[in-house]
Amino acid sequence: MIETLVQTVQYNCNIADARHGGEYGMCTYLMKMRDFYRWEQRLDFNEMLPKEALGDWLAERESSWLDLEEADFLPLVICGETVDPFADERVNALLQPHGLVYSAGLEGSARAHFYLAELESEERQADGLTLRVSGRELARGLSAPAAMTRENSIYLRREALCCQLWERYEIWRWSSAKNALAKAYACYDMQGDVEAALSLMADRELQTVRQHEMGEYLAGLIVGDDWNRMLMEIAHTPAELMARAVRDHLADCTTTLPYLLNNRRNDSIHLFIGSLSGMRKQIFPSLQGAYERWAGSGDCDELLQLAQQGEQHWHRVALQLRDCYRQDKGDCAAQIVHIVEQNYL
């Protein structure tokens, strides 16, 4: 049963990749394909990828996608029960005795997303929130986010986080810039035992990811279900990138930054700043300046005050974006861009 389930989930992952793989820019696409090949072949991070084999695999994978673009996602059969592939809570109830965890949903630009992994831990909180941490992944797609929030469930992916940390390290290593990422990776023995260093780093950063997802959950309670409907309406536009950046900042100013600063998690603060996307840096320029002054002095007060200010600011902006969508659901993208551009912090 498990073997068949793995094959079915991977088939659905392949369909999602066939539909959305071409949406990435070329550099991002090639990086993700290299990461996916490394995962599929179970290669260590410090192993050189065989160019010829990688090239052949890439050609075969892209050719197979041509037959999958119009295919339908398959239902999952677990313990004799047929389940919709997006009914992840029911799937997890059936998989719990087998020590597995499953997630399905939509991520950026309305891309379908699935993964199946070994369950490391499951925590049910008093407020009804369920936190699931996974280890070795049995089926996944081209995109492998380290965490995902789905309604009242948070999924943290340790293996995906390791891959993400390695990917960022490789990108940084090409330039070796003296920036926040340099400070973050300098805290670990990346020149020695890379596997051990990434494992240790992932253990620590899992707490950062957890804090962000907790913030995402709280932000979801603030903006309500209309937020996700809004994202679907403005998918593939600059407005979507801006709206996602606003909610990310709300989440991090609420939980992530206070946690890192109050616990003196200097390595994680460097990584947090170094990993910010271009859009997140663009709409929150004061964060970079406050970080640089913190890095020079070690005084957390300014960053903590900025996080408090940011929580109130991005809360207000997020509600403005949601209300804009409610007032004009069919044509709100341009107005969302205008609102965000008028509210840089």
N, C-alpha and C positions, 0 to 999 in steps of 0.2 A: 504494500500500500504506500509506504513512504517513498519508495523508488518511483512509483508512478506519479505521486504527488509532486516530487521534485521536478520530474520531466514536464508536467503540466504547467507548473508555475514558471519554469524556465521558458516554456513555449510562449506563455503570455508576456513574459519579459521581452522576448524576441519580437513579438508583435509590436509592443510599445516602442522598442528601439527602431523598428522598421518605419513606424509612423513619424517618429520625432527625431531620429538621429541626425537628419539633415538640417535641423534647426540651429545647431551649434555653429559658431564660427570655426574656421578651419583649425586653428591652433588648439582651441578647446576640444574640438572633436577628436583630433589625433591624440591628445593627452588622455582623454577618457578611453579611447580605444586601446591605448597602451596599458592603462590601468586594468581594463577589463580583461585583456589577454593575460596579464600577469596573474590576475585572480583565477581565471579559468584554468590556467596551466599550473597553478599553485607554485609559483616561482617566488623565491625570497626577494626582498626589496633591493638588495645589493647585487642581485644577479643581472648581468647584461642580457638584454632581450635579443634573441637571434633575429637579425634583420630579415633574412630570407624567409624563415618560418613565419615571422610576424607579417611580412608582406603577403604571403600566401593565405594566411588566416584572415587578414583584412579583406582580401579580394573575395574569398569564399563567404565571409560574413555579409558583405555588402550585396553579393549576388543572391544569397538566401533571403535577404530582406525584400527583394523584388516580389517574391511569392507570398510575402506576409503582410504587406501594407493594407490589403483589403480583407484580411482574415478577421474572424471574430474571436474574442477572448473565450477560452474554454472554461466551463464550470469545473470546480474541484470536487473530487469524490473522496470522502474521508469516512472510514468506518461504515461504508455502505450508504452514506448520505451524500446527495448531490447539493453543492453549495455554490451560490453566486460568487465569482472571484473577488467582488468588492465587499462582500459581507465578512469583513475581517474579524469582527467580534465573535461571530458564530464559528468561524474557522479556528480561532484561537481556543475557544471552549473545547472543540473536538481534539485539538492538537496538544493541549496541556498534559495529558497523561503520557504523551510521547516525547516530552521535553523539547518541543519545537515552538517557534513563534513565527507569525505571518503578518504582513501588513500590505495593504493595497489602498490606493487613493490617487489624487491628482496633485502634482507639484507645480513648479513654475511653468507658465504658458500652457496650463491645462494638460500637461503630459501625464499619461497614465503611468502608474508606478506600482511594482510588486516586489516583494522579497520574502524568502523563507530561510530561517536560520535556526541554530541551536539556541535554546532559551537558557540564559545564565541566571536570571532572577526575575521575579514578578512581585511588585509591591502595590497593594491596594490601599489607598489613603482614605481617611475618614470623609473627605469631601466628594468621594465617588471617582476620583482620578486613579487610573491604573498606569503604572510605570513598568515597562518591560525592557530589559537589557538583553541583547543578543550577542552571541559569540561567533563561531564559525558559520559562514553563510553558505547555504546549499543551492540557492537560486537567487539571481539578481540581474539587474539590467545595466545598461551603459551608465546611467546616472545612479549613484549610490550615496544619497545624503546620509550624513552621520546621525541624523535624528529627524523625527517627523511626529507631528501632533495630529491625531485623528479623533475629533470629537472629545471623548473623555479618556483617551489613551495616548500615552507618550511612548514612542519607540526609540531606544538608544542603541546604535549599532557599533559595537566595539571594533569589529573587523573593518567596517567601512571607514571608521574614524582613523584607524591606522593608515589605510590607503590614502585618505585625504591629507593626513599630515605628511606622508611621503611625497605626495604630488606637490604640495606647497613647497616642500624642501627642494625638490628637483627644480621647480620654477625659480625659486630664489637662488639656487646654486648657479644657474646660468649667468646671473649678473653679479652675484656675491655683493649686492648693495649693502651698505652699512645702515640698515633700517631696523624697524621693529622686529621683523622676522629674524634678522641676524641675531638680535639680542635673545629672542625666544629660543632658537635652536642652539645657541651657545650654552644654554643651561643643560644640555644633554650631550652624551658622548656619540655624536653622529659620525665622528671619524673612526670610531672603534667598532663596537658591536651594534650595528644599525638596528637589527631586529629587537634587541633588548632595549635600546634607547627609545624606539618607537612604541614598544609595549608599555614602558614606564610613562612616556608622554601621554599615550592614550588613556592610561589609568587616571592621570591627573586631569586631562582635558575632558574626560567623560563627565566630570563634575561641572565644568563650564558649560558643556552642551546641555546638561540637565537643567542648569539654571536658566539658560536661554529658553528651553522648551517650556519650563514652568512659567516664564514670562509670556511666552506665546499663548499659553493656555489662559492666563489671566487677561491678556489683551483680547482674546477671543470672547471672553465674558463681557468685555466692555463694548466691543463693536458689534457683536451678535452675528447671526447667520447671514445677514445681508452682505457682510464683508466678502464672504466666499463667492456669493452670487455676483458681486461687483467685479471680483477678479476674473471670473469667467467672461463677463461682458467686455472687459478691457484687455483681455489676453493678447499677447504679442504686440503691445504698444508701450511707448515710454511711460504712460500712466501706470501700467501694471508694475514696472520696475520701481517707480516712485512710491506707489502704495505699499508694496512689499517692504521697501526700505523704511518707510514711516513705521510700519508695525514692528519691524525688527528693532528699530531704535526704541520704541515704546517698551518692548519686551526687555531689552538689555538695560535700559535706564531703571526699570522696575526691579529687576532681579539680578542680572548677570554682573553688571559693574559694581553695585554695592557689595555683592558676595566676594568678588575678586579683591576689591580694595580693602574691605574690612578684614579679610583673611590674609592680607599681604601676599597674594598669589602673583608675585612679580612676573614670573615666567609666563603665566597665563595672560596677564595684562598685555605684555609685549605681543603675544600671539594673537590676542583679540584685535588689537589695533592693526597689526600687520595683515590680518585676514579680511579686513573690511573691503567690501566691493566698491567699485568706482562710484556707484550711485549713492551708497551710504556715506562715503566721504564727502561727496558733493553737497548733500543736503544738510550735513552736520559738520561744517568746517571747523567750528570751535573745539571739537573733540580732539583733533590732531594737535592743535596748539597746547591744549591742557595736558595732553599725554606727554608732549616733549618737555614741558616744564616739570611734570612729575618725574620723568626719566632722569632729569638733571638734578633734581633736589630730593626726590623720595618722599615729598610731602603729598599726602593723599587728599588734603582738604579741598583743593580746587576741583579735582576730578569728582569727588563725592558731591560737592555742591552742584556741579554741572549735571551729574546724573539726576539729582533731585529736580533741577530746573527742566532737564530733558524729559523726565517722566510726565510732568505737567504739560509741557509744550507739545510732545508727540501725542499725548492723550487727546488734547484739544484738536490737533490737526487730524488725527485718525477719525474722530467723530465728524469733523467737517467733511472729510472725504466720503464717509458713509452716508451722511445726510445729502450730499450732492448727488450720490447715486440714487437715493430714494426719491429725490425730486425730479430727476431726469434720467431714468434707467437706460434709455436707448442711446443717449448722446452725452455722456458725462466725461469721456476721456480727456478732452481738451480742458475742461474746467478743473479736473483733478490735477493736471499738470500745472495750471495757473495757481491753484491753491498751494501746492507744495513749493513752487518757485517763490511765492510770496512769504513762505514760512521757513526759510533756511535758518538754522540755529548755529 
